[in-house]
Amino acid sequence: MAEIERSIPQKFFDRVKEHPEQILFHNKEHGKWRAISWREAGEVISEIANGLLYLGLEMQDRVCILSENRLEWLYADFGITSAGGVTAAIYPSNLSDEVEYIVNHSEAKFIFVSNWGQLKKLDGRENRMRGLKKVIMMDKLDSYSEDTISLSQLREMGRDFARTHPDALSERIKSLTPEHLLTLIYTSGTTGPPKGAMLSHGNIIWTYHALEDLFEEILDIGPDDLHLSYLPYAHAYERIGGIYFGIFRGVQIAIAEGIDKLTSNILEKRPTFLLGAPRVYEKIYSALMKRIEQESALKKKLFWWAVNVGKQASKYRLNQKPMPVSLMPKFFLANLLVFRQIKNRFGGRLKFMVSSAAPISPEILEFFSALDIIVLEGWGMTETSAPSTITRPGKLKIGTVGVPLKGVEIKIADDGEILVRGGNVFKGYFKEPEQTKEGFEPDGFFHTGDIGVIDQDGCLRITDRKKDLIITAGGKNIAPQNIENLMKTDLYISEFLAYGDSKKFLVGLVTLDEEAVTVWAKERNIQFKDFAELSQHPEVYKLIESRIAELNKRLPSYATIKRFKILPHQFTQEAGEVTPTLKLKRKVVNKKYHDLLESMYSGLEDGEI
C-alpha cells in the first residue's frame, strides 16, 4: 500500500519530480491557449514560496488572495501553502468592508490582489488593516509604494533567496503534517459576519482517498483527462474537487476565461469532465430548450421522440438491467440523430459531469440521463471539505445525492437534520470556539443544517435547508427548493423564490429568461422599449400565469403557487442576492422584497384562497 501523503505541497512536488514534462495547466494568453508543464508550474510556485519565506512568512501565517479566477491565483495558493502558510481566500465580488473584515479576522500578514480594482479595496489599509505587511499585485505595477510589490518582484526575491538558502523551501514542506491548516474558507455570513472554516491538509488528503476508488477504478481519471475549471477558487467546491483532487490524479486543468466564455471554452478545450452548480446545468438545459423551440416541427418531433427513447433506456441503465432487444435499434438511432450532436456541443469527449453546491431538479437529471450523459450528484459543504456523499455510475438514483464516502458516517437527528462525522469534517471556525462547539455533538457529529432522509438503499435524499423550511399557517412543512427547482425548468422562468412562512398559501417572485421571453414577444408583435418594460406587460404576466398553472399540477395543493410577481431584473451577485455559485440568498431576498411579497396577501378576506 502506498504511503499516505503528509501535505498537499508534498503531493504536488512529488508529481513534479515524477512527471515534469506532463501538462498540468492550460491558460488562455493573448487569445491563444498555452500548455504549462508540471515542471514550469513547480518552478513558478517555488519562486513564490521562497519569496514569501524571504519576506518573513512563518509556519501557519495567514495570507489572503483577493482575485478573480486566473492562473496566478493557483500559483499564489500553492506558493502560500508550500511555504507553510494558510490561504484565506476572498471573493473578488466582496466589498471593501468585507475585505477588511476577512483580512483583520484572519490576521493576514500578506495579501495577493489581481489588479488595480481589487487593490483599491485596500485603500487606507495603514489604518484599517494594520496587520498587513505587504501587498502583492498579480498584474503589472506601473508605480510602487513601500508596502506593495508585483508578483514578478516577489518571484525575483524568491530566486535570490533560493540561491542563498537552497534547502529552506524543501525543509518547510517536509515539516508540514496532516494536522497543519491548509486554508480558511469564509462562509457567506448571511446572518452575521462570515466565519472562517479551518480545513487542514489532512482533511483534503483523507477526503481524496475516500473517493480514490471512484476516481481510479470507476471513472478512470488520469493525465489524459482534462477538467475545464470555471467555478470560483475562493469556494471549496472548485478548489478541492477541481484543483486539489486534480493534482492527486494528475489531470490537466484548463482555466476558463469566465462563465460567460464557458460555451466557447468547452468547444476549444474539449473537457472529459466538468464540475458545476445546478444553476449552470439549468442554463444548459434552458439553452437547449430555446434551440429546440426555434427548430421546425419535424425536428422538434424527432428530438422529443429521441428523448422519450432515451428515458426508456435510462430506466434500464439506472436499474442495472440489460436494455430490451426491441429498444436497442431505437436508442442507436436516437443517439446517432440527436444525442451525438448534443454531446458534440460539450466537445465530444465528455465522460461525466458533477453537480453539487445545491440540490438539482430531478427533471434536469432525468433529461441528461435520457441523453446518455452521466451527471453525478454530490452533497457536502465547506465544513466537510466539500463532498460527504456522491452518486456513482451504475448505481445512480435520481432524486438522491448518493451514498456516504468511505469512512463518512451520516445519521438523521430527531428533527430531520443531517449529522456527519468523518475525517473530512473541518477543524472548527477560526477564533470562534463557541460557534464551533455549537456545531458539534459531544460524539463528534457535525450539524450540517440540511434536512434529509436515508432510504432503504442507503442513499441520502436532501429535502431542504433546516432554516429555509416554510411552515404554513395550516402547519404544513414545505421545502421551497423543490418548488423553485420545478419552476426553473420552465423555458421562460430564470429564477424563482417561494414564500409563505406562517401564511395560508404560497406566493412567488419570478425573474424571466430574457432571451426566451423576448423571442416570444417579438413573434407576437408586442411593442416594448426595453426588457424591464416588457417584463411588466400584461401579456407576459398571462404567459407566466399559464406556465405556473401547468407546473402547479405537479405539486400537492398546499405547495402550489397561488400568486406571483415578476421582477423587471435578475437576481445578481453584485446586489448580494445570489452566492458566487449562483445559489439564491433566501434571507437577503426575503428582506429586500418583503413589502412586495407581503402585498400579495393584502386585500384578501379571511378564508379566501
C-alpha positions in Angstrom: 0.0 0.0 0.0 1.3 3.4 -1.0 2.3 5.8 1.8 -0.3 8.4 2.6 0.7 11.9 1.8 1.6 14.4 4.6 0.6 17.6 2.8 -0.8 19.0 -0.5 2.5 20.6 -1.4 4.3 17.3 -0.9 2.0 15.6 -3.3 2.4 18.5 -5.8 6.2 18.4 -5.8 6.2 14.6 -5.9 4.3 14.8 -9.2 6.7 17.5 -10.5 9.6 15.1 -9.9 7.8 12.0 -11.4 6.3 13.6 -14.5 8.0 17.0 -15.0 7.0 17.4 -18.7 3.4 16.2 -18.5 0.9 19.0 -18.9 -0.7 20.4 -15.8 -2.4 23.7 -16.8 -3.9 25.2 -20.0 -4.1 29.0 -19.9 -5.5 31.5 -22.5 -2.8 34.1 -23.1 -3.1 36.8 -25.8 -6.0 34.9 -27.4 -4.3 31.5 -27.6 -4.2 28.5 -25.2 -0.8 27.8 -23.8 0.1 24.4 -22.1 2.1 24.6 -18.9 4.0 21.6 -17.7 4.3 20.4 -14.1 8.0 21.5 -14.2 7.2 25.1 -15.2 4.4 25.3 -12.7 6.7 23.9 -10.0 9.4 26.5 -10.8 6.9 29.4 -10.5 5.4 28.1 -7.3 8.8 27.5 -5.8 9.8 31.1 -6.6 6.6 32.5 -4.9 7.1 30.3 -1.9 10.7 31.3 -1.5 9.7 34.9 -1.9 7.3 34.6 0.9 10.0 32.9 3.1 12.3 35.9 2.3 9.5 38.3 3.4 9.3 36.5 6.7 6.3 34.2 6.3 6.3 31.9 9.4 4.7 28.5 9.7 0.8 28.8 9.6 0.8 32.6 8.9 -2.3 33.5 7.0 -2.1 35.0 3.5 -5.2 36.4 1.7 -5.9 36.1 -2.0 -8.3 38.7 -3.5 -8.6 37.8 -7.2 -10.8 36.5 -10.0 -10.0 33.0 -11.2 -6.7 33.1 -13.1 -3.5 31.1 -13.3 -1.8 33.3 -10.8 -4.5 32.6 -8.2 -3.4 28.9 -8.2 0.3 29.8 -8.3 -0.3 32.0 -5.2 -2.3 29.4 -3.4 0.3 26.7 -3.9 3.1 29.1 -3.1 1.5 30.1 0.2 0.8 26.6 1.3 4.2 25.3 0.2 5.8 27.9 2.4 3.7 26.6 5.3 1.2 29.4 5.2 -2.6 29.2 5.3 -4.6 30.6 2.3 -7.5 32.8 3.3 -9.5 33.3 0.0 -11.6 36.4 -0.6 -14.2 36.5 -3.4 -13.5 39.2 -5.9 -17.1 40.4 -5.5 -16.6 41.2 -1.8 -16.9 44.9 -1.0 -14.2 46.9 0.7 -15.6 46.5 4.3 -16.0 42.7 3.8 -12.3 42.5 2.6 -11.3 44.5 5.6 -13.1 42.1 7.9 -11.5 38.9 6.5 -8.0 40.4 6.4 -8.3 41.5 10.0 -10.1 38.5 11.3 -7.7 36.1 9.6 -4.8 38.2 10.9 -3.3 38.1 7.4 0.3 39.1 7.1 0.3 39.4 3.2 -2.4 39.7 0.5 -2.3 38.9 -3.2 -4.5 41.1 -5.3 -5.2 40.6 -9.0 -5.5 44.2 -10.3 -5.9 47.9 -9.5 -9.7 47.5 -9.0 -9.1 45.0 -6.2 -6.2 47.0 -4.8 -8.4 50.0 -4.4 -10.5 48.0 -1.8 -7.4 48.2 0.4 -7.2 52.0 0.4 -6.5 53.3 3.8 -5.1 49.9 4.9 -2.4 51.5 7.1 -5.3 52.4 9.5 -7.9 49.8 8.6 -5.7 46.7 8.2 -2.7 47.2 10.4 -1.5 43.6 10.4 -0.8 43.7 6.7 2.9 43.8 5.9 2.9 43.5 2.1 0.5 43.6 -0.8 1.4 41.6 -3.9 -0.1 42.6 -7.2 -0.6 40.0 -9.9 -0.9 42.5 -12.7 2.0 44.7 -13.8 2.7 47.6 -11.4 3.2 50.9 -13.0 4.0 52.7 -9.7 5.2 51.3 -6.4 4.7 52.0 -2.8 6.6 50.7 0.2 4.1 48.0 1.1 3.2 47.0 -2.5 5.2 44.8 -4.9 4.4 43.0 -8.1 4.2 39.2 -8.4 7.2 39.3 -10.7 9.2 41.2 -8.0 8.2 38.5 -5.4 9.4 35.8 -7.8 12.7 37.6 -8.2 13.1 37.8 -4.4 12.4 34.1 -4.3 15.0 33.2 -6.9 17.6 35.3 -4.9 16.6 33.7 -1.6 16.8 30.2 -3.1 20.4 30.8 -4.2 21.5 31.6 -0.6 19.0 29.3 1.2 18.7 26.3 -1.2 17.1 23.9 1.3 14.7 26.3 3.1 11.7 25.5 1.0 12.2 21.7 1.0 12.7 21.8 4.7 9.5 23.8 5.2 7.5 21.4 3.1 8.9 18.4 5.0 7.8 20.0 8.3 4.2 20.1 7.1 1.9 17.5 8.7 -1.7 16.5 8.0 -2.7 18.4 11.1 -1.4 21.7 9.8 -4.1 24.1 8.4 -4.2 24.4 4.7 -6.9 27.1 4.2 -9.5 29.3 5.8 -12.7 29.4 3.7 -15.0 32.1 4.8 -18.7 31.3 4.6 -21.2 33.8 3.2 -22.3 35.0 6.6 -26.0 35.9 5.7 -26.9 36.1 9.4 -23.8 37.8 10.7 -20.1 38.2 9.9 -18.6 35.4 7.8 -17.0 32.5 9.6 -13.6 31.1 8.6 -13.8 27.4 8.3 -10.5 25.8 9.1 -9.5 22.9 6.7 -6.3 21.0 7.2 -4.0 19.2 4.8 -5.3 16.0 6.4 -8.9 16.9 5.7 -8.3 17.1 1.9 -6.0 14.1 1.8 -8.5 12.0 3.8 -11.4 13.1 1.5 -9.4 12.3 -1.7 -8.6 8.8 -0.5 -12.2 8.3 0.5 -13.1 8.8 -3.2 -10.0 7.2 -4.7 -11.7 4.0 -5.9 -14.3 6.2 -7.7 -11.6 8.2 -9.5 -9.4 5.2 -10.2 -11.5 2.2 -10.9 -14.8 3.5 -12.0 -14.2 6.9 -13.7 -10.6 6.0 -14.7 -9.4 9.6 -14.4 -5.7 10.4 -15.1 -3.2 12.5 -17.0 -5.1 12.2 -20.3 -8.2 13.7 -18.8 -8.9 17.4 -18.9 -11.0 19.4 -16.4 -12.3 22.9 -17.5 -12.1 24.9 -14.3 -14.6 27.8 -14.1 -16.2 27.8 -10.6 -14.7 30.3 -8.1 -11.4 29.3 -6.5 -12.5 31.0 -3.3 -15.2 28.3 -3.0 -14.5 24.9 -1.5 -16.1 23.0 -4.4 -13.8 24.0 -7.2 -10.7 24.4 -5.2 -11.0 20.9 -3.6 -12.9 19.0 -6.2 -11.4 20.5 -9.2 -7.9 21.7 -8.3 -6.6 19.6 -5.3 -8.2 16.3 -6.4 -7.0 17.1 -10.0 -3.4 17.4 -8.6 -3.8 14.0 -6.9 -5.0 12.4 -10.2 -2.5 14.2 -12.4 -5.3 15.6 -14.7 -4.9 18.5 -17.0 -6.6 21.7 -15.8 -7.8 24.3 -18.3 -8.6 27.6 -16.7 -11.7 29.0 -18.3 -11.8 32.7 -19.3 -15.0 33.1 -17.3 -18.5 31.7 -17.1 -19.6 34.0 -20.0 -17.0 32.3 -22.2 -17.8 28.8 -20.9 -19.5 27.6 -24.1 -16.7 28.6 -26.4 -14.0 27.3 -23.9 -15.7 23.9 -23.8 -15.6 23.6 -27.6 -11.9 24.8 -27.7 -10.6 22.5 -24.9 -13.0 19.5 -25.2 -13.0 18.6 -21.5 -13.5 15.0 -20.3 -15.3 16.0 -17.2 -17.0 19.2 -15.7 -17.9 20.3 -12.2 -20.9 22.6 -12.0 -23.5 24.1 -9.8 -27.2 23.3 -10.5 -27.7 26.8 -12.0 -25.2 26.0 -14.7 -27.0 22.8 -15.7 -30.3 24.6 -15.6 -28.9 27.2 -18.0 -27.6 24.5 -20.3 -31.0 22.8 -20.3 -32.7 26.1 -20.9 -30.4 26.9 -23.8 -31.2 23.5 -25.4 -35.0 24.1 -24.9 -34.7 27.5 -26.6 -32.8 26.0 -29.5 -35.4 23.3 -29.9 -38.3 25.8 -29.8 -36.8 27.5 -32.8 -36.5 24.3 -34.9 -39.0 23.1 -37.5 -42.0 20.9 -36.4 -40.3 17.9 -37.8 -37.0 18.4 -35.9 -39.0 19.1 -32.7 -40.8 15.8 -33.2 -37.6 13.9 -33.8 -35.9 15.5 -30.7 -38.8 14.6 -28.3 -39.0 11.1 -29.9 -35.3 10.6 -29.1 -35.7 12.0 -25.6 -38.6 9.6 -24.9 -36.5 6.7 -26.2 -33.6 7.9 -24.0 -35.8 7.9 -21.0 -36.9 4.4 -21.6 -33.3 3.3 -22.0 -32.2 5.3 -18.9 -34.6 3.3 -16.7 -32.7 0.1 -17.6 -29.3 1.7 -17.1 -30.2 3.1 -13.7 -31.6 -0.2 -12.5 -28.5 -2.0 -13.9 -30.7 -4.1 -16.2 -30.0 -5.0 -19.9 -31.8 -3.0 -22.5 -34.5 -5.0 -24.3 -33.5 -6.0 -27.8 -36.6 -4.1 -29.2 -35.3 -0.9 -27.7 -31.7 -1.2 -28.9 -32.2 0.0 -32.6 -34.4 2.9 -31.4 -31.7 4.0 -29.0 -29.0 3.6 -31.6 -31.0 5.9 -34.0 -31.7 8.4 -31.2 -28.0 8.6 -30.3 -27.0 8.9 -34.0 -29.5 11.5 -35.0 -29.9 13.6 -31.8 -27.7 12.7 -28.8 -24.4 12.7 -30.6 -25.0 16.3 -31.9 -25.7 17.5 -28.3 -22.6 15.8 -26.9 -20.5 17.4 -29.6 -21.6 20.8 -28.1 -19.7 19.6 -25.0 -16.6 18.9 -27.1 -17.4 15.2 -27.8 -15.1 13.8 -25.1 -17.2 14.3 -22.0 -17.2 11.2 -19.7 -19.3 12.7 -16.9 -20.4 15.9 -15.1 -20.7 16.5 -11.4 -23.4 18.7 -9.8 -23.1 20.0 -6.3 -23.3 23.2 -4.1 -27.2 23.0 -4.1 -30.0 20.5 -4.9 -30.6 20.0 -8.6 -34.1 19.4 -10.1 -34.8 15.7 -10.8 -36.3 16.8 -14.1 -32.8 18.1 -15.2 -31.1 14.9 -14.2 -33.7 12.8 -16.0 -33.2 14.8 -19.1 -29.4 14.4 -19.1 -29.7 10.8 -18.3 -32.0 10.3 -21.3 -29.3 11.8 -23.4 -26.9 9.2 -22.0 -24.8 12.0 -20.3 -23.8 10.9 -16.8 -24.4 13.6 -14.1 -23.1 12.6 -10.7 -24.6 14.5 -7.8 -22.6 15.2 -4.7 -23.5 16.7 -1.4 -21.5 18.4 1.3 -20.3 21.8 2.3 -17.2 23.8 3.2 -17.2 22.3 6.7 -17.0 18.8 5.3 -14.1 19.5 2.8 -16.8 19.7 0.0 -18.2 16.1 -0.5 -19.8 13.8 2.1 -21.9 11.8 -0.4 -21.9 11.2 -4.1 -23.8 9.1 -6.6 -21.9 6.5 -8.6 -22.1 5.4 -12.2 -24.2 2.2 -12.4 -25.8 3.0 -9.1 -27.4 6.4 -9.9 -30.6 7.0 -8.1 -32.2 10.2 -9.3 -33.6 12.4 -6.5 -30.8 11.3 -4.1 -27.2 12.6 -3.6 -25.9 9.0 -3.3 -24.2 7.2 -0.5 -21.6 8.4 2.0 -17.9 8.5 1.1 -15.9 5.6 2.5 -15.4 6.3 6.2 -18.0 9.0 6.4 -20.8 8.4 8.9 -24.2 10.0 8.4 -27.2 10.0 10.7 -30.5 11.8 10.9 -31.4 13.7 14.0 -34.9 13.6 15.6 -35.8 16.9 13.8 -34.6 15.6 10.4 -31.3 17.4 10.4 -28.4 15.5 8.7 -25.4 14.9 11.0 -21.9 14.0 9.7 -18.8 12.5 11.2 -15.5 11.6 9.4 -12.0 12.7 8.5 -13.4 15.2 6.1 -15.1 17.3 8.8 -13.3 20.5 9.4 -11.3 21.7 12.5 -13.8 24.4 13.5 -14.3 28.1 12.9 -11.2 30.2 13.2 -11.2 32.2 16.5 -14.9 31.2 17.1 -14.8 28.5 19.9 -18.4 29.0 20.9 -19.8 28.7 17.4 -17.5 25.7 16.8 -18.9 24.0 19.9 -22.5 24.7 18.9 -21.9 23.0 15.6 -20.8 19.6 17.1 -22.5 16.9 19.1 -20.4 15.5 22.0 -19.7 12.4 20.0 -18.2 14.4 17.1 -21.1 14.5 14.7 -21.4 17.9 12.9 -24.7 19.7 12.4 -25.0 20.4 8.7 -28.2 22.5 8.8 -29.6 20.4 5.9 -32.8 18.3 6.3 -32.9 14.8 4.7 -33.8 11.1 4.9 -31.8 8.0 4.2 -33.7 5.5 2.0 -33.7 1.7 2.1 -30.7 1.6 -0.3 -28.6 3.8 2.0 -28.9 6.8 -0.4 -29.3 10.2 1.1 -32.2 12.5 -0.1 -31.9 16.2 0.7 -35.2 17.9 1.3 -34.1 21.4 2.2 -32.1 23.6 4.5 -33.3 23.5 8.1 -33.5 27.3 8.3 -35.3 27.5 4.9 -38.3 25.3 5.6 -41.7 27.0 5.1 -44.3 26.1 7.8 -47.7 27.3 6.6 -50.4 28.6 8.8 -52.0 25.2 8.4 -48.9 23.5 9.8 -47.6 22.0 6.6 -43.8 21.8 6.3 -42.8 22.7 2.7 -39.3 22.6 1.2 -39.2 25.7 -1.0 -36.2 24.5 -3.1 -38.3 21.6 -4.6 -40.9 24.1 -5.8 -38.3 26.5 -7.1 -36.3 23.9 -8.9 -39.5 22.7 -10.7 -40.5 26.3 -11.7 -37.0 26.9 -13.1 -37.4 24.0 -15.5 -39.8 26.3 -17.5 -38.4 27.8 -20.7 -39.5 31.4 -19.7 -38.5 31.4 -16.0 -34.9 32.2 -14.9 -35.2 32.3 -11.1 -38.0 31.7 -8.7 -38.4 32.4 -5.0 -41.2 30.6 -3.0 -42.5 32.5 0.1 -45.2 31.8 2.6 -43.9 31.0 6.2 -46.9 31.2 8.6 -49.2 32.1 5.7 -52.3 30.3 4.4 -50.8 29.9 0.9 -47.6 30.3 -1.0 -46.6 33.1 -3.4 -43.6 33.6 -5.6 -41.2 36.1 -7.1 -40.2 35.4 -10.7 -37.3 36.6 -12.8 -37.6 36.0 -16.5 -35.4 34.3 -19.1 -34.7 37.5 -21.2 -33.8 35.7 -24.4 -36.8 33.3 -24.4 -39.4 36.0 -23.4 -38.0 38.5 -25.9 -38.3 36.0 -28.8 -41.9 35.1 -27.6 -42.9 38.8 -27.5 -41.4 39.6 -31.0 -43.3 36.6 -32.5 -46.5 38.3 -31.2 -45.5 41.8 -32.3 -45.6 43.1 -28.7 -44.0 46.6 -28.6 -41.6 47.5 -25.8 -38.7 49.9 -25.4 -36.6 47.6 -23.1 -36.8 44.3 -21.2 -37.8 45.9 -17.9 -40.9 47.3 -19.7 -41.6 44.0 -21.4 -41.4 42.1 -18.1 -44.4 44.1 -16.8 -46.5 43.7 -19.9 -50.0 42.2 -19.2 -49.4 39.5 -21.9 -46.2 38.4 -20.3 -48.0 38.1 -17.0 -50.6 35.9 -18.7 -47.9 33.8 -20.2 -46.2 33.1 -16.8 -49.5 32.6 -15.1 -50.4 29.8 -17.6 -46.9 28.2 -17.2 -47.1 28.3 -13.4 -50.6 26.9 -13.5 -49.3 23.9 -15.5 -46.4 23.3 -13.1 -48.7 23.6 -10.1 -50.5 20.4 -11.4 -47.3 18.5 -10.4 -47.4 19.8 -6.8 -49.7 18.9 -3.8 -52.4 21.6 -3.4 -50.8 23.1 -0.2 -47.5 23.6 -2.1 -48.9 25.3 -5.2 -48.2 28.9 -6.0 -51.3 31.0 -5.7 -50.0 34.4 -6.6 -46.7 35.8 -8.0 -44.9 39.0 -9.0 -42.5 39.4 -11.9 -39.3 41.4 -11.2 -38.0 43.6 -14.0 -34.4 42.4 -13.5 -32.4 39.3 -12.5 -31.1 38.4 -9.0 -27.4 39.2 -9.1 -24.3 38.5 -7.1 -23.4 42.2 -7.2 -26.7 43.0 -5.4 -25.9 40.3 -2.8 -28.9 38.2 -3.9 -27.0 35.1 -5.0 -23.8 33.4 -3.9 -20.7 33.0 -6.1 -22.0 29.5 -7.0 -25.4 31.2 -8.0 -27.4 29.9 -5.1 -30.2 32.2 -4.0 -29.6 34.0 -0.7 -33.1 33.5 0.6 -32.9 35.7 3.7 -31.4 38.6 1.7 -34.1 38.3 -1.0 -36.9 37.9 1.5 -35.8 41.1 3.4 -35.2 43.1 0.2 -38.5 42.3 -1.3 -40.5 42.0 1.9 -43.1 44.6 1.1 -43.7 43.3 -2.4 -44.1 39.7 -1.1 -46.5 40.8 1.7 -48.5 42.8 -0.8 -49.6 39.6 -2.4 -51.5 38.7 0.7 -53.3 42.1 1.0 -57.0 42.6 0.1 -58.0 39.0 0.9 -60.9 38.2 3.2 -60.3 35.6 5.9 -60.7 32.2 4.4 -60.0 33.2 0.8 -57.7 31.0 -1.2 
